[in-house]
Amino acid sequence: MWNIDLTYREKLQPTFDRLYEKKALLHEARPLPQIALQKIQDALSVEWTYNSNSIEGNTLTLQETQLVLHEGITIKGKSLREHFEVKNHELALNHLYTLSNQNYQPNASDILDLHRYVLRSIEEDYAGRLRTGGVRISGANFIPPNARKVPDLLDELIEFVVENPLQLNAIELATVFHHKFVWIHPFFEGNGRTVRLVMNLLLLKVGFTPAIVLSTDRQKYYTALNAANKGNYFKLSLLMAQALERTMNIYTGSLPDNGMGFMEISSLVEEEKLPYGQEYISLLARQGKIDAYKEGRNWLTTKAAVFEYIKNRERKRVL
């Protein structure tokens, strides 16, 4: 089960270091202004609900998701199930934030509770219960294990996260948990939404912000999971780190005098005298080589991030 190739670490170490620096910055700034903190959390909760549901096929838009959650509006032409998926995810998030405020340790009971919220009023027979039969995943390059093995495999995964025998950092640990959970596929339905909740619980409990996988990255996400099935965690780790960096930047950007200055790369190239063009800077962003994050389909970065990359590159040449 633990086929994990750690050779990706060298490529991603600068990104991990950057994320831990931002976590330290947030920690030093705490307590953050409550009003600002609540606004960010409310906005991210809507985004999290929209993107996680959209990845699984829910057709409600971001704006419609916000209307269902905050205004209690029923969207014409959308199914009752899709409305339940939105409200259920909100309930699961509320429970998750309650857990994250405690000295949390992963356990099967909480995972089942989160799954119960996800499928509430949709598939009551399956909600909060491990699967008892075989499943197949469309587009995946593997077949999930026999249902009889699921309870032990889930316990083994939880033990792995708690003991962390490979001494992975928190981002790596959440990424490995995410993949192995999908591989076990412990439920008939709701695996994706549940794992994206529990993965983020692991990040929140150590002081990170949530890593929200964007629906625009759906195909990249599935490709990365398939690569991880063969032990190659680079693509999945990069995707998770970039998802995390986006929300970390949102939080750090709310701090007074942060001076981050993130801009869409196309606008940045137009306004600043940079040694690289838009395509190359976008490539650096996608590869995780510069401090950048994604909004929808657009990448944002800073002038400082580009010049930091140049400085580090010149330093390596000297060495």
N, C-alpha and C positions, 0 to 999 in steps of 0.2 A: 504493500500500500504506500510505503514512503519512498517512492522513486522520485527523488528531488535533486535535480542538477543545479548546484549552487554557483556555477561558473558565470552566471549572469551578474553576480554581485559587483564585480569590478566596474562594469558599465554603468550600473545604477547607483553606485556608492555616492557620487556627487549629489544626485537627486535626493537620496535618503538623508545625507548630511544637511542639505538645504531645508528639508521638511522638519528635521529635528531642531534646526535653528529657529524656524518659524514657530514651532511649538514652544520653545523656550521664550521667545518674544511674547507670545500670548500669555504664558504663565507669569512672566514678570509684570504684565499689564493688568492682571487680574486683581481685584474684581473689575470686569468690564462694566461700562454703564448699562444698567438693567434694561432701559428702554431700547437702546441700540441693539443689545444682545437679543432681546425678544423679537425685534423686527427681523433680524437676520435669521433667527431660528424659524420664525413663521414662514418666511420666504423660502428657505431651504426645505422646510417640511413639504411645502406645496411642490417644489421642484423634485424632491425625492420621490414623493407619491406619484407624480406624473411620469417621471422617467422609468421608475421600476415597473409600474403598470404597463406603460407603453412598450417596454421590451417584451412583455408577455402577451402583447396583442390588443390591449385596451385602446380604444380609438378616441377617447376624450382628449382634447387638446390641453395645453398648459392652462390657458385661460378658463376653459370649461372646468378643469379640475379645481381651480381656485374658486370658481363660482359655487361648485358643489360643496366644497369644504367650508368656505367662509360665508356664503349667502344662503346655503341650503336650497339652492335652485336645482330643479330637475331639468336636464338638457333634452330637448325634443329630438327624437330620432335615435337616442342612445339607449342601450338595453339596461334593464334593472340590474343585471349582474355587474355591468361596468360601473354603475353608481355605487353598488355595494363594495366593489374592489377599492374605490377611492375612500369611502368612509372607513372600511376595515383597515386600510393601511394607516389612516390617521390614528385609529385606536391602537394599532400595534406600535406606532411611533411613540404615542403617549406612554405606553407601558415600557418601551425601550428606554426612554429618557428617565423614567423612574428608576429602572435598574441601573442605569449608568451613573446615577448619583449615589449609589451605594458602593461598598467595597466589593465589587462584582467578581465572581469567578464563574466561568462557563459551566453550565450543567444542562442535562437533557430536559429537565422539567421546564426550565425557562424557554428553551427552544420549542417545546411542544406548545407552551402557552402562546408564544408569538405566532406560531402556525395556526393555532386555534383562532386568533384574531383575524389572520389573513383570509381564512375560509369561512368566517362567521356568516351565516345566512346564505351561503353559496353552496357549499358541499359539507353539510353538517355531519354526515356519516364519516367523512375523512378528516374533519378538522381536529387538529391536535393528536392525531393517531398515526403511528408509523404504518407504512404500507405492508400489506400481507400477501402481495402478489407481484409478478414480474412487470416491468415497465420498459419501454423503449423510448429514446429521445430522438426526435427528428433532426437530422443533420449532424448528429454526434458521431464520433469515430470509436465509440465503445458501447457496450451493453452494461447497464448497472448491475451490481451483484444481486444474487438471490435474496429474496425477502427474508429468509431465515437468518441471514448473516447481518442484516441491517442493524439490529439493536447492539450487537457486539462491536460492529464497525463504528457506529456513532459514539459509543463509549470510548473506544480506542482513540478516535479523533479528538474528543474532549480531553482525554488524558494527555494527548500529544500537545495540545494548546496550553494546558495548565503547567505541564512539566517542561515544555520547550527544550527537548533534548539536543536539538541542533543549534541552540542559542541564536535563533533568528530575531531580528528586530521586530518591533510591533507591527510594522507595515508588511513585512514578509510573512509574519505569523498569520495575520488576517488574510493575506492572499492565499497562502497554502490552505488555511481552513476553508476559504471560499471554494477553491477547486475541489478539495477532497469531499466536501459536503455535496457538491454537485455530482461528483462521481458516485458517491454512495446513493444519492437520490432517495432519501429516506421516506418521502411521501408520494402518494399518487399524484397530488396536485399541490401547487404553491411552493415548490422547492426554491425557485428563483427569488421570489419576493422575500421568502424567509431567510435565505442565506445572505441576501444583501442587508437585511436587518441585523442579523447576528454578527456578520463581519464588522459592521459599523459599531456594534456594541463593544467589540474588542478594541476598536480604535478610540472610541469615546472614553472608555474607562481608564485609558492612560494619558488622556489630555489632548488627543487629536480631535479635529473636526470630522464630520462624516465624509466618506468618499462616495460621491453620487455618480454612478455609471450613467452616462447620457444615452438616451435612446438613439441618437444619431451615430453612436459608436456600437450599435447592436451587433453588426456583422463582425467588426473587429473584436468585440467581446467574445463572441462564439468561437472565432478562429483562435483566440488566445487560450480559451478553455480547452480546445482540442489539442493545442500544442502542449499544454500542461499535462494532458493525459499520457504524453510520451516522456514526461519528466522535464520538459523545457518550460521553465517558468518566466523567461525573460519578457515575453509579450504581455502576459497577464500581470506581472509585477509592474511593468511600465505603465500599463493602462490604469491600474489601481493607484499608483503613485501620482499620475497626472490627474485622476479624479479627485484625489485627496488634496493635491496642490491647489486646485481650483477653489475649493472651499476654504482652505487655509488662507489663501490670498484675499478672499472676501472678508474673513474675520480680521486679518492683520491690516487690511485696507481701511477698516473702520477705526483704527487707532489714531489718536491725534498725532499730527506731524509725521505720518508714516512715510510720505514722499515716495511711494512706490511707482506711481505714474504708469500703470499698465494701459496699453493701447492696442487696438487691432493692428496686426503687423502691416497691413496695407497702408493704414494711416501713419504709422510710425515711420515707415520708409519714406513717405511723402514729406513729413515734417522735420525729420532729423537727417543729418548727414551721416549715413552709416556705410561701412565698407562692404556690406553684403546687400544683395537684392531681396525682394520679397520671397521668392521661391526658396532660396537657400535658408533664410531665417525661419520660414515655415517648416522646412525639413528638420532643422535643428530642434524646433519646438516639438514636432511629432516624435523625434527620436529621444526626447527627454534630455537633450544636451544643454539647454538653456532654461532659465526660470520662466515658465510660460504656462498658460492654462487655456482651456477651451470653453467657449460660450456658443452653444448651438454647433455650427460648423466652422466658426471663426476662431483663430488662435490669437491670444493676446500676450504681449511681452513688454519689456522695457528696454530703453536705450542702455541702461546700466547692465542688464542681463547679457546683451550682445557683447558689450566691451569686456565683461567679466569672462565670457567664453573665449574671447581673443587673448586676454591676458593669460588664462590657464593654458591655452594651446601653445603660446609662445614659451611659457615656463617648461612645458613638457619637451619642447624642441631643445631647449638649453640642456635639460637633464639627459 
